[in-house]
Amino acid sequence: MGELMRKNIGDQSISTVFVLIIFCIFAVSVLMVLMLGVSIYQNLTEISREEQDQRLALSYIRTKVRSNDESERLHIGEFHGHPALIYHEVFGGRLFRTVIYHYNGWLNELFSEADLDFSPADGTQIMPLDELRLEELGEGLIMVATGTRSLLLHTRTRLANTASGSEPLKEVLPR
């Protein structure tokens, strides 16, 4: 009878160890799945934030173009080697310029008298942005691109002369 009890206790110990090993494997598996889920969620959140920043930057530029859409005041140029959207305005008989450009990972805006020279670091940081591409396509068309998004703008002044009467600004998303 003593030998039978020792054998039952030994079998019970092996069963307990086996159950603990299976429980540990299950716990590690659950932990790995949770860590993978957190990683995927962080990646999706970052991608979503970048896309939202690009849409917001394009919306900001579209609003600036709409409010200053006379083709003789608005043009694409360079600001210290950076492509820039530049428009001029007259206040109190003096000429001012607003420059929208990309510098050090930010969309920047600089408002100053037209004849004063400022550096790109002097502008106001509007929002983080990885890249900004600007291209004048002719006939009042301007292509603005940020990463995977692009926007095609046409000044109202040019479109008012067409017979179609279509919306002054057309958006092309994504490219």
ZIMO-V428078 format. One record per residue. N is the residue number from 1. RES is the residue in three letters. PHI is phi in whole degrees, -180 to 180 (none if undefined). BURIAL is b if it has 9 or more other ideal C-beta (glycine too) atoms within 8 Angstrom, else e. D_CENTER is the distance of its C-alpha to the mean C-alpha in Angstrom with 2 decimals. Layout:
# ZIMO-V428078
n->N res->RES phi->PHI burial->BURIAL d_center->D_CENTER
n->N res->RES phi->PHI burial->BURIAL d_center->D_CENTER
This chain:
# ZIMO-V428078
n->1 res->MET phi->none burial->e d_center->77.28
n->2 res->GLY phi->-65 burial->e d_center->75.68
n->3 res->GLU phi->-67 burial->e d_center->74.38
n->4 res->LEU phi->-66 burial->e d_center->72.80
n->5 res->MET phi->-67 burial->e d_center->71.02
n->6 res->ARG phi->-64 burial->e d_center->69.66
n->7 res->LYS phi->-67 burial->e d_center->68.37
n->8 res->ASN phi->-65 burial->e d_center->66.63
n->9 res->ILE phi->-66 burial->e d_center->65.07
n->10 res->GLY phi->-65 burial->e d_center->63.88
n->11 res->ASP phi->-65 burial->e d_center->62.45
n->12 res->GLN phi->-67 burial->e d_center->60.77
n->13 res->SER phi->-65 burial->e d_center->59.20
n->14 res->ILE phi->-65 burial->e d_center->57.85
n->15 res->SER phi->-62 burial->e d_center->56.47
n->16 res->THR phi->-64 burial->e d_center->54.78
n->17 res->VAL phi->-62 burial->e d_center->53.22
n->18 res->PHE phi->-61 burial->e d_center->52.04
n->19 res->VAL phi->-64 burial->e d_center->50.44
n->20 res->LEU phi->-64 burial->e d_center->48.71
n->21 res->ILE phi->-64 burial->e d_center->47.35
n->22 res->ILE phi->-63 burial->e d_center->45.99
n->23 res->PHE phi->-63 burial->e d_center->44.45
n->24 res->CYS phi->-64 burial->e d_center->42.76
n->25 res->ILE phi->-62 burial->e d_center->41.37
n->26 res->PHE phi->-63 burial->e d_center->40.03
n->27 res->ALA phi->-62 burial->e d_center->38.49
n->28 res->VAL phi->-65 burial->e d_center->36.79
n->29 res->SER phi->-62 burial->e d_center->35.49
n->30 res->VAL phi->-62 burial->e d_center->34.06
n->31 res->LEU phi->-62 burial->e d_center->32.41
n->32 res->MET phi->-65 burial->e d_center->30.84
n->33 res->VAL phi->-64 burial->e d_center->29.50
n->34 res->LEU phi->-63 burial->e d_center->28.02
n->35 res->MET phi->-64 burial->e d_center->26.36
n->36 res->LEU phi->-64 burial->e d_center->24.93
n->37 res->GLY phi->-63 burial->e d_center->23.64
n->38 res->VAL phi->-63 burial->e d_center->21.96
n->39 res->SER phi->-63 burial->e d_center->20.29
n->40 res->ILE phi->-64 burial->e d_center->19.05
n->41 res->TYR phi->-61 burial->e d_center->17.83
n->42 res->GLN phi->-63 burial->e d_center->15.87
n->43 res->ASN phi->-64 burial->e d_center->14.25
n->44 res->LEU phi->-64 burial->e d_center->13.42
n->45 res->THR phi->-64 burial->e d_center->12.09
n->46 res->GLU phi->-65 burial->e d_center->9.74
n->47 res->ILE phi->-62 burial->e d_center->8.56
n->48 res->SER phi->-63 burial->e d_center->8.41
n->49 res->ARG phi->-64 burial->e d_center->6.50
n->50 res->GLU phi->-63 burial->b d_center->3.59
n->51 res->GLU phi->-63 burial->b d_center->4.53
n->52 res->GLN phi->-64 burial->e d_center->5.34
n->53 res->ASP phi->-61 burial->b d_center->3.09
n->54 res->GLN phi->-65 burial->b d_center->3.14
n->55 res->ARG phi->-64 burial->b d_center->6.46
n->56 res->LEU phi->-66 burial->b d_center->7.31
n->57 res->ALA phi->-63 burial->b d_center->7.16
n->58 res->LEU phi->-64 burial->b d_center->9.17
n->59 res->SER phi->-64 burial->e d_center->11.30
n->60 res->TYR phi->-61 burial->b d_center->12.06
n->61 res->ILE phi->-66 burial->b d_center->13.17
n->62 res->ARG phi->-59 burial->b d_center->15.07
n->63 res->THR phi->-64 burial->e d_center->16.83
n->64 res->LYS phi->-64 burial->b d_center->17.83
n->65 res->VAL phi->-66 burial->b d_center->19.22
n->66 res->ARG phi->-61 burial->b d_center->21.06
n->67 res->SER phi->-81 burial->e d_center->22.68
n->68 res->ASN phi->-136 burial->b d_center->23.72
n->69 res->ASP phi->-94 burial->b d_center->24.31
n->70 res->GLU phi->-79 burial->e d_center->27.64
n->71 res->SER phi->-60 burial->b d_center->27.42
n->72 res->GLU phi->-78 burial->e d_center->29.75
n->73 res->ARG phi->-97 burial->e d_center->27.63
n->74 res->LEU phi->-115 burial->b d_center->24.18
n->75 res->HIS phi->-156 burial->e d_center->23.41
n->76 res->ILE phi->-96 burial->b d_center->21.19
n->77 res->GLY phi->-151 burial->e d_center->22.53
n->78 res->GLU phi->-121 burial->e d_center->22.04
n->79 res->PHE phi->-127 burial->b d_center->21.81
n->80 res->HIS phi->52 burial->e d_center->23.36
n->81 res->GLY phi->85 burial->e d_center->22.17
n->82 res->HIS phi->-108 burial->b d_center->18.56
n->83 res->PRO phi->-61 burial->b d_center->17.81
n->84 res->ALA phi->-145 burial->b d_center->17.77
n->85 res->LEU phi->-95 burial->b d_center->18.23
n->86 res->ILE phi->-126 burial->b d_center->21.56
n->87 res->TYR phi->-138 burial->b d_center->23.77
n->88 res->HIS phi->-112 burial->b d_center->27.18
n->89 res->GLU phi->-141 burial->b d_center->29.05
n->90 res->VAL phi->-111 burial->e d_center->32.60
n->91 res->PHE phi->-128 burial->e d_center->33.51
n->92 res->GLY phi->58 burial->e d_center->37.14
n->93 res->GLY phi->79 burial->e d_center->38.08
n->94 res->ARG phi->-114 burial->e d_center->35.53
n->95 res->LEU phi->-90 burial->b d_center->32.64
n->96 res->PHE phi->-119 burial->b d_center->29.16
n->97 res->ARG phi->-133 burial->b d_center->25.87
n->98 res->THR phi->-120 burial->b d_center->22.23
n->99 res->VAL phi->-121 burial->b d_center->19.87
n->100 res->ILE phi->-112 burial->b d_center->16.07
n->101 res->TYR phi->-152 burial->b d_center->14.79
n->102 res->HIS phi->-104 burial->b d_center->12.53
n->103 res->TYR phi->-153 burial->b d_center->14.43
n->104 res->ASN phi->52 burial->e d_center->14.31
n->105 res->GLY phi->78 burial->e d_center->10.59
n->106 res->TRP phi->-132 burial->b d_center->10.27
n->107 res->LEU phi->-83 burial->b d_center->10.32
n->108 res->ASN phi->-121 burial->b d_center->14.03
n->109 res->GLU phi->-135 burial->b d_center->16.81
n->110 res->LEU phi->-130 burial->b d_center->20.49
n->111 res->PHE phi->-114 burial->e d_center->23.41
n->112 res->SER phi->-158 burial->b d_center->26.82
n->113 res->GLU phi->-65 burial->e d_center->30.11
n->114 res->ALA phi->-62 burial->e d_center->29.84
n->115 res->ASP phi->-90 burial->e d_center->32.42
n->116 res->LEU phi->-88 burial->e d_center->31.01
n->117 res->ASP phi->-111 burial->e d_center->29.10
n->118 res->PHE phi->-119 burial->e d_center->26.33
n->119 res->SER phi->-91 burial->e d_center->24.21
n->120 res->PRO phi->-59 burial->b d_center->20.40
n->121 res->ALA phi->-70 burial->e d_center->20.63
n->122 res->ASP phi->-80 burial->e d_center->22.35
n->123 res->GLY phi->-74 burial->b d_center->19.45
n->124 res->THR phi->-87 burial->e d_center->17.74
n->125 res->GLN phi->-74 burial->e d_center->14.35
n->126 res->ILE phi->-93 burial->b d_center->12.25
n->127 res->MET phi->-162 burial->b d_center->8.90
n->128 res->PRO phi->-66 burial->e d_center->7.35
n->129 res->LEU phi->-157 burial->b d_center->5.63
n->130 res->ASP phi->-72 burial->e d_center->7.04
n->131 res->GLU phi->-156 burial->e d_center->8.78
n->132 res->LEU phi->-143 burial->b d_center->10.18
n->133 res->ARG phi->-119 burial->b d_center->13.16
n->134 res->LEU phi->-126 burial->b d_center->15.69
n->135 res->GLU phi->-146 burial->e d_center->18.90
n->136 res->GLU phi->-88 burial->b d_center->21.89
n->137 res->LEU phi->-97 burial->e d_center->23.51
n->138 res->GLY phi->93 burial->e d_center->26.65
n->139 res->GLU phi->54 burial->e d_center->28.26
n->140 res->GLY phi->79 burial->b d_center->25.66
n->141 res->LEU phi->-87 burial->b d_center->22.76
n->142 res->ILE phi->-130 burial->b d_center->19.47
n->143 res->MET phi->-102 burial->b d_center->16.71
n->144 res->VAL phi->-119 burial->b d_center->13.20
n->145 res->ALA phi->-131 burial->b d_center->10.74
n->146 res->THR phi->-136 burial->b d_center->7.22
n->147 res->GLY phi->61 burial->e d_center->7.31
n->148 res->THR phi->-97 burial->e d_center->8.74
n->149 res->ARG phi->-114 burial->b d_center->8.65
n->150 res->SER phi->-143 burial->b d_center->11.36
n->151 res->LEU phi->-140 burial->b d_center->13.47
n->152 res->LEU phi->-108 burial->b d_center->17.18
n->153 res->LEU phi->-114 burial->b d_center->18.80
n->154 res->HIS phi->-136 burial->b d_center->22.53
n->155 res->THR phi->-69 burial->b d_center->24.35
n->156 res->ARG phi->-63 burial->b d_center->26.71
n->157 res->THR phi->-56 burial->b d_center->29.55
n->158 res->ARG phi->-72 burial->b d_center->29.59
n->159 res->LEU phi->-74 burial->b d_center->29.23
n->160 res->ALA phi->-64 burial->e d_center->31.97
n->161 res->ASN phi->-87 burial->e d_center->34.40
n->162 res->THR phi->-95 burial->e d_center->33.74
n->163 res->ALA phi->-83 burial->e d_center->35.83
n->164 res->SER phi->-72 burial->e d_center->33.11
n->165 res->GLY phi->65 burial->e d_center->31.78
n->166 res->SER phi->-72 burial->e d_center->28.44
n->167 res->GLU phi->-56 burial->e d_center->25.26
n->168 res->PRO phi->-63 burial->b d_center->24.27
n->169 res->LEU phi->-121 burial->b d_center->20.60
n->170 res->LYS phi->-117 burial->e d_center->19.56
n->171 res->GLU phi->-110 burial->e d_center->16.18
n->172 res->VAL phi->-122 burial->e d_center->15.64
n->173 res->LEU phi->-137 burial->b d_center->13.08
n->174 res->PRO phi->-74 burial->e d_center->12.32
n->175 res->ARG phi->-101 burial->e d_center->14.08
